[in-house]
Amino acid sequence: MEFKHVPVMKEECIEGLNLKPDGLYFDGTLGGAGHSYEILRRTSPNGKLVATDLDREAIKNAESRLNEFAGRFTLINKNFKQFSKIKEELGVDGFDGVLLDLGVSSYQLDNRERGFSYMSEDSKLDMRMDSSAKKSAYEVVNGYTRAQLSYILSVYGEEKFADNISKNIVEARAEKPIETTGELVAIIDRSIPYKFKQNGHPAKKTFQAIRIEVNGELDGLGQAVEDMVKGLKPGGRIAVLTFHSLEDRIIKQVFKDLETDCICDKRLPVCVCGKRKIIKTVNKKPIEASEEEKTLNPRAKSAKLRIAEKL
C-alpha cells in the first residue's frame, strides 16, 4: 500500500511558519512528508530540515519522496517528544521553525493491517504508530479493567456512554478475546442508544480514546512543546495542528503560560518571580480549515492550528 496523506491546512501551516530562505526547520510529525516537502520546496538550497516520525514506513516513504532535496534533510525514527535530545545530538543551536501535525496519517487510517479504523471489520486490533511497541489496542481492550477502560473512554474519547461500553467489553471478552476492529465496533454499537447514533460513527470516540492510550499521545505533549519553543531562535515560529479538544487544550495552555509575564502577587512592589514571557501568539483564536477544505477532506473538520513566535 502506497503511503499517501493529504496534509490538512497545508498553506496555513507553511505560511504560519514564515519561512526564511536559509532557515533550519523541524517537522516533528513527518507522516506522508507533505508539510516537509513544502518546507524544502519553498526554501533555498541552503534551507535545511530535520524531521521525525515513530512509523518506520513513514521514514522509508519520505526518503523517496524528498529525494530531489538530497543533502538538505535529516530523517529520524524517533518520537518528537525527544526533541531536546535530538537537538543536542545534532549540535543545533536553534531552529527557525517547528511544525507539529498531531493527526493520524491517512495511510495509517486506511491501512487495514494497522487496525486504526472502525470502518474495517476484519482488522486486528493494533493502533500502534510504532509497530515495534509492545502495547497494542488488543492489550488495552482485553487487559484493562472495566474502571480503566471507562476512564480512558470518558477522558480521552469524551464518550458519554463510556461505562456502558466498558461493561460490555468486559462481558464479551469473558467469553473470548476481542481480536478485531469489527468485533469491537459491534460491542460499541449495542452499547449506545439508537437516538445518540445520529451524529457520526458510534465507534469514533472509543477508537480515538484507545489510540491515544496505546500511543501515549498526550503524555509529555505540553513539555515537548515547551522544549520546542525554547529550542527556537528569536523570531522563530512554532505551528501546532490539533484534531481534538484535549490536544488543543494542552497547546493553548502551554502558549498561554509562555506568553505570560510576571506571576507575582500584584500587591508586591517589585517582581520577585523573574518570569518573563518568551513568545507572542500569532493568532489569538485557532485557525480552522476553510469550508471548501472541510468538504473535500472530512478529516479537516476538527482541525485547529495555533501559531506562536519566539521573542
PABASE-299899 format. One line per 10 residues: number of its first residue (from 1); their letters; for each residue x, y, z of C-alpha. Coordinates in Angstrom, 1 decimal. Example, Ala and Ser with C-alpha at 12.3 -4.5 7.8 and 13.67 -1.06 7.14 Angstrom:
! residues 2
1) AS) 12.3 -4.5 7.8  13.7 -1.1 7.1
This chain:
! residues 311
1) MEFKHVPVMK) 0.0 0.0 0.0  1.4 3.4 -1.0  2.0 5.9 1.8  -0.4 8.7 0.9  -1.5 11.5 3.1  -3.3 14.8 2.4  -1.9 17.5 4.7  -4.6 19.4 6.5  -4.3 23.2 6.2  -1.1 22.9 4.3
11) EECIEGLNLK) -1.0 26.5 3.1  -1.9 27.9 6.5  0.8 25.8 8.3  3.5 26.8 5.9  2.5 30.5 5.9  2.3 30.4 9.7  6.0 29.3 9.8  7.0 32.5 8.0  9.8 30.6 6.2  13.3 32.0 5.9
21) PDGLYFDGTL) 15.1 31.1 2.7  18.2 29.7 4.5  16.3 28.6 7.6  16.5 25.3 9.6  13.2 23.7 10.3  11.9 20.8 12.5  8.9 18.7 11.4  8.1 16.5 14.4  5.3 14.6 12.7  6.7 13.6 9.2
31) GGAGHSYEIL) 3.8 11.4 8.2  3.4 11.4 4.4  6.0 14.2 4.2  3.5 16.7 2.7  4.5 19.5 5.0  8.2 18.6 4.9  8.1 18.6 1.1  6.6 22.1 1.1  9.2 23.5 3.6  12.0 22.2 1.4
41) RRTSPNGKLV) 10.4 23.4 -1.8  9.8 26.9 -0.5  13.3 27.4 1.0  16.6 27.9 -0.8  19.2 25.2 -1.5  20.7 26.3 1.8  17.5 25.6 3.7  17.6 22.5 5.9  15.0 20.2 7.6  15.1 17.8 10.4
51) ATDLDREAIK) 12.0 15.5 10.6  10.9 12.7 13.0  8.3 10.0 13.0  7.6 6.9 15.0  6.5 5.0 11.9  9.3 3.3 10.1  7.2 3.2 6.9  6.8 7.0 7.1  10.6 7.4 7.2  11.1 5.0 4.3
61) NAESRLNEFA) 8.5 6.7 2.2  9.8 10.2 3.0  13.4 9.2 1.9  12.0 8.5 -1.5  9.6 11.5 -1.7  12.1 14.0 -0.6  14.9 12.6 -2.8  15.0 15.7 -5.0  16.2 17.7 -1.9  19.0 15.2 -1.1
71) GRFTLINKNF) 21.6 16.6 1.3  19.1 19.1 2.8  17.2 16.9 5.2  17.7 14.5 8.1  15.0 11.9 8.9  15.0 10.3 12.4  12.8 7.4 13.5  12.0 8.8 17.0  9.2 10.4 18.9  9.1 14.2 18.6
81) KQFSKIKEEL) 8.9 14.3 22.4  12.6 13.6 22.3  13.2 17.0 20.7  15.7 18.3 23.2  17.9 15.1 23.0  17.7 15.2 19.2  18.7 18.9 19.1  21.6 18.2 21.4  22.8 15.1 19.4  22.7 17.1 16.1
91) GVDGFDGVLL) 24.6 20.0 17.7  21.9 22.5 16.7  21.9 25.9 18.3  18.3 26.7 17.4  15.6 26.2 14.8  13.9 28.8 12.7  10.6 27.0 12.9  8.9 23.9 14.3  5.8 22.2 12.9  3.6 19.5 14.6
101) DLGVSSYQLD) 0.6 17.9 12.9  -0.9 15.8 15.6  -3.3 13.9 13.4  -3.1 10.3 12.4  -1.9 9.9 8.8  -4.4 8.8 6.1  -2.1 5.9 5.4  -2.3 4.6 9.0  -6.1 5.0 9.0  -6.6 3.4 5.6
111) NRERGFSYMS) -4.2 0.5 6.0  -6.2 -2.4 7.4  -3.2 -4.1 8.9  -2.7 -1.1 11.3  -6.1 -1.6 12.9  -6.8 2.2 13.4  -10.1 2.4 11.5  -13.6 1.5 12.8  -14.6 1.2 9.1  -12.7 -2.1 8.6
121) EDSKLDMRMD) -14.4 -5.2 10.1  -11.6 -7.8 9.9  -8.6 -5.8 11.0  -6.7 -7.0 14.1  -6.8 -4.6 17.0  -3.5 -2.8 16.8  -3.4 1.1 16.5  0.4 1.3 17.2  2.1 4.2 15.4  5.4 2.5 16.3
131) SSAKKSAYEV) 4.8 -1.1 15.1  7.6 -2.3 17.4  5.9 -1.0 20.5  4.7 -3.7 22.9  1.3 -2.3 23.8  -1.4 -2.5 21.2  -5.1 -1.9 21.2  -5.5 -5.7 21.8  -3.8 -5.4 25.2  -5.9 -2.4 26.2
141) VNGYTRAQLS) -9.2 -3.9 25.2  -8.5 -7.3 26.6  -6.3 -6.5 29.6  -7.6 -3.2 31.1  -10.1 -3.4 34.0  -13.6 -2.0 33.5  -12.7 1.0 35.5  -9.5 1.7 33.5  -11.4 1.3 30.2  -14.2 3.6 31.4
151) YILSVYGEEK) -11.7 6.2 32.4  -9.8 6.4 29.1  -13.1 6.3 27.1  -14.5 9.1 29.2  -11.4 11.3 29.4  -9.6 10.6 26.0  -12.7 10.0 24.0  -15.2 12.2 25.9  -17.6 9.4 25.4  -20.9 9.8 27.2
161) FADNISKNIV) -21.5 6.0 27.3  -18.0 5.1 28.5  -19.1 2.9 31.4  -21.7 1.0 29.4  -19.2 0.3 26.6  -16.6 -0.8 29.1  -19.1 -3.1 30.9  -20.0 -4.8 27.6  -16.3 -5.1 26.6  -15.5 -6.9 29.8
171) EARAEKPIET) -18.5 -9.2 29.4  -17.7 -10.0 25.8  -14.0 -10.8 26.5  -15.0 -13.2 29.3  -16.4 -15.4 26.5  -13.5 -15.0 24.2  -10.8 -12.4 23.5  -11.8 -9.4 21.3  -9.5 -9.7 18.4  -10.8 -7.5 15.5
181) TGELVAIIDR) -11.9 -3.9 15.0  -15.2 -5.3 13.7  -15.9 -7.2 17.0  -15.1 -4.0 19.0  -17.4 -1.9 16.8  -20.3 -4.3 17.3  -19.9 -4.1 21.1  -19.8 -0.3 21.0  -22.8 -0.2 18.6  -25.0 -2.1 21.0
191) SIPYKFKQNG) -23.8 -0.1 24.0  -25.1 3.2 22.7  -28.9 4.0 22.4  -30.1 4.5 18.9  -31.1 8.1 19.3  -27.4 9.0 20.1  -26.0 7.4 16.9  -27.2 10.2 14.6  -24.0 12.3 14.7  -21.1 10.4 13.2
201) HPAKKTFQAI) -20.0 6.8 13.6  -20.8 5.5 17.1  -17.3 4.0 17.5  -15.3 7.1 16.6  -14.8 8.4 20.2  -13.9 5.0 21.6  -11.4 4.3 18.9  -9.8 7.7 19.4  -9.5 7.1 23.1  -7.9 3.7 22.7
211) RIEVNGELDG) -5.5 5.1 20.1  -4.4 7.9 22.4  -3.9 5.4 25.2  -1.9 2.9 23.1  0.4 5.6 21.8  0.6 7.8 24.9  -0.2 10.7 22.7  -1.0 13.2 25.5  1.8 12.1 27.8  4.5 14.7 27.8
221) LGQAVEDMVK) 2.9 16.7 25.0  2.9 20.0 26.9  6.5 19.6 28.0  7.6 18.7 24.4  6.0 21.9 23.0  7.7 24.0 25.7  11.0 22.4 24.9  10.4 23.2 21.2  9.7 26.8 21.9  12.9 27.1 23.9
231) GLKPGGRIAV) 14.7 25.5 21.0  13.6 28.2 18.6  15.8 31.1 17.5  14.5 34.6 18.3  11.8 35.3 15.7  11.3 31.6 15.0  7.8 30.2 14.9  6.0 27.1 16.1  2.9 25.9 14.4  0.8 23.1 16.0
241) LTFHSLEDRI) -2.1 21.4 14.3  -4.5 19.5 16.6  -7.5 17.3 15.9  -9.4 17.0 19.2  -10.1 19.2 22.2  -7.7 17.5 24.6  -4.7 18.3 22.4  -5.9 21.8 21.7  -6.4 22.5 25.4  -2.8 21.4 26.2
251) IKQVFKDLET) -1.3 23.6 23.4  -3.5 26.6 24.3  -2.4 26.3 28.0  1.3 26.0 27.1  1.2 29.0 24.8  -0.7 31.0 27.5  1.9 30.1 30.1  4.8 31.0 27.9  3.2 34.3 26.9  2.6 35.4 30.5
261) DCICDKRLPV) 4.9 37.8 32.2  5.4 38.1 36.0  3.0 36.0 38.1  3.8 37.6 41.4  1.1 38.8 43.8  0.1 42.2 42.4  0.4 43.7 45.9  4.2 43.2 45.8  6.1 46.4 44.9  8.6 44.6 42.6
271) CVCGKRKIIK) 8.7 41.3 40.8  10.4 38.5 42.6  9.4 35.5 40.5  11.6 36.6 37.5  9.1 35.1 35.0  9.2 36.7 31.5  7.2 35.9 28.5  9.1 34.2 25.7  6.5 34.1 22.9  3.7 36.0 21.4
281) TVNKKPIEAS) 0.8 34.2 19.8  0.4 34.9 16.1  -3.3 34.0 16.1  -5.4 34.7 19.2  -8.0 32.3 18.1  -7.1 28.9 16.5  -7.2 28.9 12.7  -9.7 26.4 11.2  -9.9 24.9 7.7  -11.9 26.6 5.1
291) EEEKTLNPRA) -15.4 25.2 4.3  -14.1 24.0 1.0  -11.3 22.0 2.6  -13.7 20.5 5.1  -15.9 19.4 2.3  -13.0 17.9 0.3  -11.2 16.4 3.3  -13.6 15.5 6.2  -10.5 14.9 8.4  -10.0 18.7 8.4
301) KSAKLRIAEK) -13.3 19.4 10.2  -11.9 19.1 13.7  -8.5 20.6 13.0  -7.3 23.7 14.8  -4.0 25.5 14.1  -2.2 27.6 16.8  1.0 29.6 15.9  3.4 31.4 18.2  6.6 33.4 17.6  9.7 33.3 19.9
311) L) 10.6 36.8 21.3
